[in-house]
Amino acid sequence: MQITASMVKELRERTGSGMMECKKALQETEGDLETAIENMRKSGLAKADKKAGRVAAEGRVVIAISDDGKSAAVVEVNCETDFVSGGDDFLSFVTAIANTALANQPADVAALSEMKLDGSDETVEEARKAKIAKIGENMQLRRFELLTSEDGRFGSYLHGARMGVLVEMVNGNDELIKDVAMHIAASSPMCVSEANVPADVLEKEKDILRAQALESGKPADIVEKMLTGRIRKYLAEITLLGQSFVKDPDKTVETLLADAGATVNNFVRYEVGEGIEKKQENFADEVMAQIGG
């Protein structure tokens, strides 16, 4: 019987196993999906069966930075409960994945999953399945991001296990980098500056604000002036440089950086479970409370 790609895909989704393992299992059972799953479970390859469908919205964000501060990796790995995510074993696992990503610069999650886990003879995927078998929870390597810097260096801020911010700064000291990273954690800017705002996002907002301004019934020239002011306010709210600095609201982050002769080239803000349908807590408020304290 011919083993099709769709058959392999379904078995992968059911078991959480690799493509070649699934193809081999289907070949051995002549395409019998249920028997293949049963055989894989017996051999320990499909410990993730039935767990793969569970919502994994807890987890950890871990950041790895090279010794010279010129490259960095941000990784999010999910599990089902905060009990597991708070354990040292899970932290070590996610840290090893971050180190693997930093050292090998994979193109995507699939490539990272097939790499040897840092400090282990297993691949990341093999180690993931072993963790599922041991702990009994679904775990997923959800995403990662790799950054390199030519003229700056990286620093980071972790808010517990669930939020991480990586900042690339030029001419900034450790304290300033941490302050800006904490600000990003609390205020969640979309991007660094107005120049980085996607054109489609800006146009959509302009359309909304123009419609709101037209409802005032004022003349067209007044509406355009209103629109200009509202767009200026919107850009200040969503850009790092335009936002008021959380530790000193009387100055913007742009002013803070200018006073220090520093520049932010880039940042990444990861929050565990973003976009996953499960009750979310407001960690931005937690960061603000910590700053205020």
C-alpha contacts under 8 A as a table, 3 or more apart, distances in Angstrom:
res1	aa1	res2	aa2	distance
1	M	27	Q	8.00
1	M	30	E	5.76
1	M	31	G	6.62
2	Q	31	G	7.63
3	I	7	M	6.55
3	I	8	V	7.35
3	I	23	K	7.20
3	I	26	L	6.91
3	I	27	Q	6.82
3	I	30	E	7.89
3	I	31	G	6.29
4	T	7	M	5.28
4	T	8	V	6.54
5	A	8	V	5.12
5	A	9	K	6.08
6	S	9	K	4.93
6	S	10	E	6.17
7	M	10	E	5.24
7	M	11	L	6.32
7	M	31	G	7.74
7	M	33	L	7.79
8	V	11	L	5.19
8	V	12	R	6.14
8	V	19	M	6.70
8	V	22	C	5.81
8	V	23	K	5.73
8	V	26	L	7.59
9	K	12	R	5.10
9	K	13	E	6.25
9	K	19	M	7.67
10	E	13	E	5.12
10	E	14	R	6.20
11	L	14	R	5.01
11	L	15	T	6.03
11	L	16	G	7.93
11	L	17	S	7.91
11	L	22	C	6.17
11	L	33	L	6.89
11	L	37	I	7.41
12	R	15	T	5.27
12	R	16	G	5.14
12	R	17	S	5.33
12	R	18	G	6.53
12	R	19	M	6.62
12	R	22	C	6.32
13	E	16	G	5.62
13	E	17	S	7.90
13	E	52	A	7.21
14	R	37	I	7.93
14	R	48	A	7.89
14	R	49	D	5.48
14	R	50	K	6.70
14	R	52	A	6.81
15	T	37	I	7.08
15	T	45	L	7.84
15	T	46	A	4.89
15	T	47	K	7.14
15	T	48	A	5.33
15	T	49	D	4.21
15	T	50	K	7.30
15	T	52	A	6.98
16	G	46	A	6.80
16	G	48	A	5.62
16	G	49	D	6.71
16	G	52	A	6.36
16	G	129	K	7.54
17	S	21	E	6.57
17	S	22	C	6.59
17	S	45	L	6.69
17	S	46	A	6.44
17	S	48	A	7.82
17	S	129	K	7.73
18	G	21	E	5.34
18	G	22	C	6.25
18	G	125	E	7.73
19	M	22	C	5.20
19	M	23	K	6.15
20	M	23	K	5.05
20	M	24	K	6.09
21	E	24	K	5.23
21	E	25	A	6.15
22	C	25	A	5.08
22	C	26	L	6.19
23	K	26	L	5.22
23	K	27	Q	6.20
24	K	27	Q	5.07
24	K	28	E	6.22
25	A	28	E	5.18
25	A	29	T	6.44
25	A	36	A	5.41
25	A	39	N	7.71
25	A	40	M	7.25
26	L	29	T	5.15
26	L	30	E	5.80
26	L	31	G	4.71
26	L	32	D	6.44
26	L	33	L	6.69
26	L	36	A	5.79
27	Q	30	E	4.95
27	Q	31	G	6.12
28	E	31	G	7.76
28	E	36	A	7.75
29	T	32	D	5.32
29	T	33	L	7.75
29	T	35	T	6.61
29	T	36	A	6.03
31	G	36	A	7.81
32	D	35	T	5.52
32	D	36	A	6.11
33	L	36	A	5.06
33	L	37	I	6.26
34	E	37	I	5.11
34	E	38	E	6.20
35	T	38	E	4.94
35	T	39	N	6.07
36	A	39	N	5.15
36	A	40	M	6.09
37	I	40	M	5.09
37	I	41	R	6.07
37	I	46	A	6.86
37	I	49	D	7.87
38	E	41	R	5.15
38	E	42	K	6.25
39	N	42	K	5.06
39	N	43	S	6.29
40	M	43	S	5.08
40	M	44	G	6.06
40	M	45	L	4.90
40	M	46	A	5.09
41	R	44	G	5.00
41	R	45	L	5.74
41	R	46	A	4.51
41	R	47	K	5.85
41	R	49	D	7.71
42	K	45	L	7.61
42	K	46	A	7.93
43	S	46	A	7.68
44	G	47	K	5.78
45	L	129	K	7.72
46	A	49	D	5.38
46	A	129	K	7.91
47	K	129	K	6.84
47	K	130	A	7.94
47	K	132	I	6.74
47	K	133	A	5.20
48	A	51	K	5.16
48	A	52	A	5.75
48	A	129	K	6.45
48	A	132	I	6.15
48	A	133	A	6.85
48	A	138	N	6.83
49	D	52	A	6.05
50	K	53	G	5.99
50	K	54	R	7.59
51	K	54	R	5.45
51	K	136	G	7.83
51	K	137	E	6.54
51	K	138	N	5.10
52	A	138	N	5.64
52	A	139	M	7.84
53	G	138	N	7.86
54	R	80	E	7.54
54	R	138	N	6.38
55	V	80	E	6.42
55	V	138	N	7.73
56	A	59	G	7.66
56	A	78	N	5.44
56	A	79	C	4.62
56	A	80	E	4.31
56	A	81	T	7.70
56	A	138	N	6.34
56	A	139	M	6.52
56	A	140	Q	7.23
56	A	273	G	7.97
57	A	78	N	5.92
57	A	79	C	6.34
57	A	80	E	6.01
57	A	81	T	7.86
57	A	272	V	7.03
57	A	273	G	4.71
57	A	276	I	6.18
57	A	277	E	7.82
57	A	278	K	6.66
58	E	78	N	5.43
58	E	79	C	5.18
58	E	80	E	5.41
58	E	81	T	5.58
58	E	82	D	5.82
58	E	85	S	6.72
58	E	162	R	7.97
58	E	272	V	6.49
58	E	273	G	6.30
59	G	76	E	7.24
59	G	77	V	5.62
59	G	78	N	4.04
59	G	79	C	5.02
59	G	80	E	7.37
59	G	81	T	7.48
59	G	82	D	6.82
59	G	84	V	7.87
59	G	85	S	4.86
59	G	161	A	7.41
59	G	162	R	6.80
59	G	272	V	6.24
59	G	273	G	7.69
60	R	76	E	5.77
60	R	77	V	5.69
60	R	78	N	6.52
60	R	85	S	6.18
60	R	91	L	7.35
60	R	94	V	7.26
60	R	161	A	5.00
60	R	162	R	5.28
60	R	163	M	7.66
60	R	272	V	6.34
61	V	74	V	7.07
61	V	75	V	5.62
61	V	76	E	4.56
61	V	77	V	6.75
61	V	94	V	7.82
61	V	158	L	7.97
61	V	161	A	6.03
61	V	162	R	5.73
61	V	163	M	5.99
61	V	164	G	5.84
61	V	270	Y	6.93
61	V	271	E	7.22
61	V	272	V	6.55
62	V	74	V	5.94
62	V	75	V	5.42
62	V	76	E	6.66
62	V	94	V	6.60
62	V	95	T	6.09
62	V	98	A	6.60
62	V	158	L	7.92
62	V	161	A	7.75
62	V	164	G	6.88
63	I	72	A	7.15
63	I	73	A	5.65
63	I	74	V	4.54
63	I	75	V	6.41
63	I	95	T	7.71
63	I	98	A	6.53
63	I	156	S	7.45
63	I	164	G	7.13
63	I	166	L	7.45
64	A	72	A	5.54
64	A	73	A	5.17
64	A	74	V	6.59
64	A	95	T	7.55
64	A	98	A	5.76
64	A	99	N	6.04
64	A	102	L	6.78
65	I	69	G	5.93
65	I	70	K	7.62
65	I	71	S	5.96
65	I	72	A	4.26
65	I	73	A	6.50
65	I	102	L	7.55
65	I	154	F	7.07
65	I	155	G	7.77
66	S	69	G	5.11
66	S	70	K	6.36
66	S	71	S	5.49
66	S	72	A	6.10
66	S	102	L	7.55
67	D	70	K	7.85
68	D	71	S	7.77
68	D	153	R	7.92
69	G	72	A	7.41
69	G	153	R	4.97
69	G	154	F	5.29
69	G	155	G	7.57
70	K	148	T	5.67
70	K	149	S	5.09
70	K	150	E	7.02
70	K	152	G	7.08
70	K	153	R	5.14
70	K	154	F	6.38
71	S	102	L	7.47
71	S	146	L	7.49
71	S	147	L	5.65
71	S	148	T	4.24
71	S	149	S	6.24
71	S	153	R	7.70
71	S	154	F	7.10
72	A	102	L	6.18
72	A	146	L	5.87
72	A	147	L	5.40
72	A	148	T	6.51
72	A	154	F	7.01
73	A	98	A	6.10
73	A	99	N	7.70
73	A	101	A	6.51
73	A	102	L	5.37
73	A	144	F	6.93
73	A	145	E	5.66
73	A	146	L	4.61
73	A	147	L	6.50
74	V	98	A	6.66
74	V	144	F	5.34
74	V	145	E	5.24
74	V	146	L	6.65
74	V	164	G	7.82
74	V	166	L	7.48
74	V	268	V	7.90
74	V	270	Y	7.83
75	V	94	V	7.50
75	V	97	I	7.53
75	V	98	A	5.74
75	V	142	R	7.97
75	V	143	R	6.02
75	V	144	F	4.25
75	V	145	E	6.68
76	E	94	V	7.73
76	E	141	L	6.50
76	E	142	R	5.79
76	E	143	R	5.53
76	E	144	F	6.22
76	E	270	Y	7.53
76	E	272	V	6.74
77	V	94	V	6.45
77	V	139	M	7.10
77	V	140	Q	5.67
77	V	141	L	4.50
77	V	142	R	5.53
77	V	143	R	7.29
78	N	85	S	7.92
78	N	139	M	5.42
78	N	140	Q	5.12
78	N	141	L	6.43
78	N	142	R	6.61
78	N	272	V	7.47
78	N	273	G	7.52
79	C	82	D	7.90
79	C	84	V	7.16
79	C	85	S	6.63
79	C	137	E	6.54
79	C	138	N	5.70
79	C	139	M	4.44
79	C	140	Q	6.62
80	E	84	V	7.60
80	E	137	E	6.09
80	E	138	N	6.23
80	E	139	M	7.17
81	T	84	V	5.59
81	T	85	S	6.47
82	D	85	S	4.80
82	D	86	G	5.81
83	F	86	G	5.44
83	F	87	G	6.73
84	V	87	G	5.37
84	V	90	F	6.64
85	S	90	F	5.87
85	S	91	L	7.11
85	S	161	A	7.66
86	G	90	F	7.22
86	G	91	L	7.30
86	G	161	A	7.26
87	G	90	F	5.52
87	G	91	L	6.39
88	D	91	L	4.99
88	D	92	S	6.07
89	D	92	S	5.20
89	D	93	F	6.28
90	F	93	F	5.00
90	F	94	V	6.24
91	L	94	V	5.26
91	L	95	T	6.00
92	S	95	T	5.07
92	S	96	A	6.06
93	F	96	A	5.19
93	F	97	I	6.40
94	V	97	I	5.02
94	V	98	A	6.27
95	T	98	A	5.05
95	T	99	N	6.21
96	A	99	N	5.07
96	A	100	T	6.09
96	A	117	L	6.40
96	A	118	D	5.20
96	A	119	G	7.32
97	I	100	T	4.95
97	I	101	A	6.19
97	I	117	L	6.27
97	I	118	D	6.79
97	I	124	V	6.95
98	A	101	A	5.12
98	A	102	L	6.16
99	N	102	L	5.06
99	N	103	A	6.08
99	N	118	D	6.37
100	T	103	A	5.25
100	T	104	N	6.01
100	T	112	L	7.74
100	T	115	M	7.64
100	T	116	K	7.53
100	T	117	L	5.94
100	T	118	D	5.22
101	A	104	N	5.35
101	A	105	Q	5.34
101	A	106	P	6.20
101	A	112	L	6.58
101	A	146	L	7.69
102	L	105	Q	5.66
102	L	146	L	7.11
105	Q	146	L	7.07
106	P	109	V	7.61
106	P	111	A	5.68
106	P	112	L	5.42
107	A	111	A	6.20
107	A	112	L	7.50
108	D	111	A	5.36
108	D	112	L	6.29
108	D	144	F	7.99
109	V	112	L	5.05
109	V	113	S	6.00
109	V	141	L	7.25
109	V	142	R	7.54
109	V	143	R	6.49
109	V	144	F	7.34
110	A	113	S	5.14
110	A	114	E	6.67
111	A	114	E	5.45
111	A	115	M	6.72
112	L	115	M	5.29
112	L	124	V	7.04
113	S	123	T	6.63
113	S	124	V	4.79
113	S	125	E	4.86
114	E	123	T	5.51
114	E	124	V	6.12
114	E	125	E	6.18
115	M	123	T	5.14
115	M	124	V	6.03
116	K	120	S	6.73
116	K	121	D	6.37
116	K	122	E	5.62
116	K	123	T	4.04
116	K	124	V	6.03
117	L	120	S	5.31
117	L	121	D	7.02
117	L	122	E	6.04
117	L	123	T	5.15
117	L	124	V	4.95
117	L	127	A	7.59
120	S	123	T	7.65
122	E	125	E	7.89
122	E	126	E	5.73
122	E	127	A	5.93
123	T	126	E	5.09
123	T	127	A	6.13
124	V	127	A	5.15
124	V	128	R	6.08
125	E	128	R	4.97
125	E	129	K	6.31
126	E	129	K	5.29
126	E	130	A	6.20
127	A	130	A	4.97
127	A	131	K	6.18
128	R	131	K	5.14
128	R	132	I	6.36
128	R	139	M	6.88
128	R	140	Q	7.67
129	K	132	I	5.01
129	K	133	A	6.21
130	A	133	A	5.07
130	A	134	K	6.15
131	K	134	K	5.05
131	K	135	I	5.86
131	K	136	G	7.73
131	K	139	M	7.91
132	I	135	I	5.34
132	I	136	G	5.09
132	I	137	E	5.38
132	I	138	N	5.93
132	I	139	M	6.50
133	A	136	G	5.51
133	A	137	E	7.86
149	S	152	G	5.55
149	S	153	R	6.16
149	S	154	F	7.74
149	S	168	E	7.12
150	E	153	R	7.99
151	D	170	V	6.39
152	G	168	E	6.24
152	G	169	M	5.22
152	G	170	V	4.16
152	G	171	N	6.98
152	G	265	N	7.90
153	R	168	E	5.48
153	R	169	M	5.66
153	R	170	V	6.50
154	F	166	L	6.80
154	F	167	V	5.53
154	F	168	E	4.54
154	F	169	M	6.38
155	G	166	L	5.96
155	G	167	V	5.43
155	G	168	E	6.68
155	G	169	M	7.83
155	G	174	D	7.06
155	G	177	I	5.93
155	G	178	K	6.84
155	G	181	A	7.96
156	S	164	G	7.27
156	S	165	V	5.50
156	S	166	L	4.46
156	S	167	V	5.96
156	S	177	I	7.25
156	S	178	K	6.29
156	S	181	A	6.26
157	Y	164	G	5.84
157	Y	165	V	5.25
157	Y	166	L	6.71
157	Y	178	K	6.02
157	Y	181	A	5.68
157	Y	182	M	6.32
158	L	161	A	7.00
158	L	162	R	7.84
158	L	163	M	5.79
158	L	164	G	4.43
158	L	165	V	6.41
159	H	162	R	6.51
159	H	163	M	5.11
159	H	164	G	6.23
159	H	185	A	7.90
159	H	287	V	7.18
160	G	163	M	6.61
161	A	164	G	7.89
162	R	271	E	5.74
162	R	272	V	5.00
163	M	185	A	7.46
163	M	269	R	7.47
163	M	270	Y	5.68
163	M	271	E	4.42
163	M	272	V	6.23
163	M	283	F	7.76
164	G	185	A	7.48
164	G	269	R	5.94
164	G	270	Y	5.32
164	G	271	E	6.58
165	V	181	A	5.73
165	V	182	M	7.62
165	V	184	I	7.12
165	V	185	A	6.41
165	V	267	F	7.07
165	V	268	V	5.63
165	V	269	R	4.50
165	V	270	Y	6.40
166	L	181	A	6.76
166	L	267	F	5.41
166	L	268	V	5.16
166	L	269	R	6.59
167	V	177	I	6.80
167	V	180	V	7.80
167	V	181	A	6.22
167	V	264	V	7.21
167	V	265	N	7.96
167	V	266	N	6.10
167	V	267	F	4.40
167	V	268	V	6.71
168	E	264	V	5.85
168	E	265	N	5.58
168	E	266	N	5.17
168	E	267	F	6.01
169	M	172	G	5.88
169	M	177	I	6.94
169	M	262	A	6.92
169	M	263	T	5.57
169	M	264	V	4.42
169	M	265	N	5.90
169	M	266	N	7.43
170	V	262	A	5.54
170	V	263	T	5.09
170	V	264	V	6.36
170	V	265	N	7.36
171	N	261	G	6.67
171	N	262	A	4.82
171	N	263	T	6.90
172	G	176	L	6.00
172	G	177	I	6.25
172	G	260	A	7.34
172	G	261	G	7.71
172	G	262	A	5.25
172	G	263	T	7.42
173	N	176	L	5.44
173	N	177	I	6.25
174	D	177	I	5.19
174	D	178	K	6.17
175	E	178	K	5.20
175	E	179	D	6.14
176	L	179	D	5.01
176	L	180	V	6.16
177	I	180	V	5.25
177	I	181	A	6.05
178	K	181	A	4.95
178	K	182	M	6.05
179	D	182	M	5.17
179	D	183	H	6.20
180	V	183	H	4.92
180	V	184	I	6.23
180	V	253	V	7.79
181	A	184	I	5.06
181	A	185	A	6.24
182	M	185	A	4.97
182	M	186	A	6.24
182	M	287	V	7.14
183	H	186	A	5.15
183	H	187	S	5.87
183	H	188	S	7.86
183	H	245	F	6.78
183	H	246	V	5.90
184	I	187	S	5.19
184	I	188	S	5.09
184	I	189	P	6.29
184	I	240	L	7.35
184	I	269	R	7.29
185	A	188	S	5.73
185	A	269	R	6.87
185	A	284	A	6.14
185	A	287	V	6.76
186	A	246	V	7.88
186	A	283	F	7.62
186	A	284	A	4.26
186	A	285	D	6.64
186	A	286	E	7.85
186	A	287	V	5.33
186	A	288	M	5.67
187	S	246	V	7.92
187	S	284	A	6.70
188	S	238	I	7.87
188	S	269	R	7.52
188	S	284	A	7.72
189	P	192	V	7.43
189	P	237	E	7.44
189	P	238	I	4.87
189	P	239	T	5.19
189	P	240	L	5.33
189	P	243	Q	7.97
190	M	197	V	7.57
190	M	238	I	5.32
190	M	239	T	5.84
190	M	240	L	7.46
191	C	194	E	7.83
191	C	196	N	6.03
191	C	197	V	6.53
191	C	238	I	7.08
191	C	239	T	5.26
191	C	240	L	6.22
191	C	266	N	7.96
191	C	267	F	7.79
192	V	196	N	6.52
192	V	239	T	5.40
192	V	240	L	4.79
192	V	241	L	6.08
192	V	264	V	7.24
192	V	265	N	7.35
192	V	266	N	6.58
192	V	267	F	7.57
193	S	196	N	5.46
193	S	197	V	7.08
193	S	239	T	5.18
193	S	240	L	6.27
193	S	241	L	5.72
193	S	242	G	7.27
194	E	197	V	5.43
194	E	235	L	6.34
194	E	239	T	6.37
197	V	201	V	7.05
197	V	202	L	6.80
197	V	239	T	7.93
198	P	201	V	5.34
198	P	202	L	6.42
199	A	202	L	5.17
199	A	203	E	6.14
200	D	203	E	5.13
200	D	204	K	6.08
201	V	204	K	5.25
201	V	205	E	6.30
202	L	205	E	5.18
202	L	206	K	6.14
203	E	206	K	4.97
203	E	207	D	6.22
204	K	207	D	5.19
204	K	208	I	6.42
205	E	208	I	5.09
205	E	209	L	6.09
205	E	231	I	7.95
206	K	209	L	5.12
206	K	210	R	5.83
206	K	227	L	7.46
206	K	231	I	6.94
207	D	210	R	5.14
207	D	211	A	6.18
208	I	211	A	5.27
208	I	212	Q	6.33
209	L	212	Q	5.01
209	L	213	A	6.12
209	L	227	L	6.41
209	L	230	R	7.17
209	L	231	I	7.74
210	R	213	A	5.03
210	R	214	L	6.12
210	R	223	V	7.40
210	R	224	E	7.83
210	R	227	L	5.98
211	A	214	L	5.17
211	A	215	E	6.49
212	Q	215	E	5.37
212	Q	216	S	7.31
213	A	216	S	5.57
213	A	217	G	7.87
213	A	218	K	7.99
213	A	223	V	5.71
213	A	226	M	6.72
213	A	227	L	6.81
214	L	217	G	5.72
214	L	218	K	6.84
214	L	220	A	7.94
214	L	223	V	6.32
215	E	218	K	7.98
218	K	222	I	6.25
218	K	223	V	6.28
219	P	222	I	5.39
219	P	223	V	6.23
220	A	223	V	4.94
220	A	224	E	6.27
221	D	224	E	5.22
221	D	225	K	6.45
222	I	225	K	5.07
222	I	226	M	6.17
223	V	226	M	4.99
223	V	227	L	6.07
224	E	227	L	4.91
224	E	228	T	6.16
225	K	228	T	5.11
225	K	229	G	6.40
226	M	229	G	5.26
226	M	230	R	6.20
227	L	230	R	5.11
227	L	231	I	6.01
228	T	231	I	5.25
228	T	232	R	6.21
229	G	232	R	5.11
229	G	233	K	6.33
230	R	233	K	5.04
230	R	234	Y	6.10
231	I	234	Y	4.93
231	I	235	L	6.12
232	R	235	L	5.30
232	R	236	A	6.30
233	K	236	A	5.13
233	K	237	E	6.33
234	Y	237	E	5.15
234	Y	238	I	6.44
235	L	238	I	5.35
235	L	239	T	5.96
235	L	242	G	6.93
236	A	239	T	5.64
236	A	240	L	7.84
236	A	241	L	7.45
236	A	242	G	4.01
236	A	243	Q	5.46
237	E	242	G	6.44
237	E	243	Q	5.56
238	I	242	G	7.44
238	I	243	Q	7.24
239	T	242	G	5.26
239	T	243	Q	6.29
240	L	243	Q	5.48
240	L	253	V	6.55
240	L	254	E	7.69
241	L	252	T	6.58
241	L	253	V	4.95
241	L	254	E	4.37
241	L	255	T	7.97
242	G	252	T	6.03
242	G	253	V	6.58
242	G	254	E	6.48
243	Q	252	T	5.47
243	Q	253	V	6.06
243	Q	254	E	8.00
244	S	248	D	7.34
244	S	249	P	4.89
244	S	250	D	6.83
244	S	251	K	5.74
244	S	252	T	4.14
244	S	253	V	6.04
245	F	248	D	5.29
245	F	249	P	5.09
245	F	250	D	7.56
245	F	251	K	6.05
245	F	252	T	5.17
245	F	253	V	5.09
245	F	256	L	7.63
246	V	249	P	5.67
246	V	288	M	7.60
246	V	291	I	7.79
247	K	291	I	6.95
247	K	292	G	7.65
248	D	251	K	6.05
249	P	252	T	6.96
251	K	255	T	6.08
251	K	256	L	6.73
252	T	255	T	5.19
252	T	256	L	6.30
253	V	256	L	4.85
253	V	257	L	6.15
254	E	257	L	5.28
254	E	258	A	6.10
255	T	258	A	4.96
255	T	259	D	6.04
256	L	259	D	5.36
256	L	260	A	6.59
257	L	260	A	5.15
257	L	261	G	6.03
257	L	262	A	4.96
257	L	263	T	6.15
257	L	264	V	7.98
258	A	261	G	4.89
258	A	262	A	6.07
258	A	263	T	7.55
259	D	262	A	7.75
264	V	267	F	7.75
270	Y	274	E	7.96
271	E	274	E	5.87
273	G	276	I	5.20
273	G	278	K	7.84
273	G	280	Q	7.80
282	N	285	D	5.63
282	N	286	E	6.87
283	F	286	E	4.81
283	F	287	V	6.28
284	A	287	V	5.17
284	A	288	M	6.29
285	D	288	M	5.00
285	D	289	A	6.12
286	E	289	A	5.05
286	E	290	Q	6.22
287	V	290	Q	5.00
287	V	291	I	6.16
288	M	291	I	5.06
288	M	292	G	6.07
289	A	292	G	5.02
289	A	293	G	6.02
290	Q	293	G	5.02
